[in-house]
Amino acid sequence: MPETLGVSRTPIREALKQLQIEGLVEVRPRVGTFVAVPSRREITELFQMKELPEGAAARLPAFRGNVPEVERLAEKHARGRRGRARGRC
């Protein structure tokens, strides 16, 4: 497969090692490498950890008042709604 992608085996091995450290793949010696199957608890914890920075990122502009980026997003959202109402989306 590395030949198909035009890369050597070393970067692939390093990437798989990193994925193993992160718990995303399971390496079984002399068998192969498999995608890890997370438990329900691990999935819940992952989503809880993702909520923290995403929630903070949403709150910060809200507390700052008029933020040009938020105004542009609101206008794009409004244009999308108008386009959808006209049957363009």
Secondary structure by P-SEA (a helix, b strand, c coil): ccccccccaaaaaaaaaaaaaaccbbbbccbbbbcccccaaaaaaaaaaaaaaaaaaaaaaaaacccaaaaaaaaaaaaaaaaaaaccc
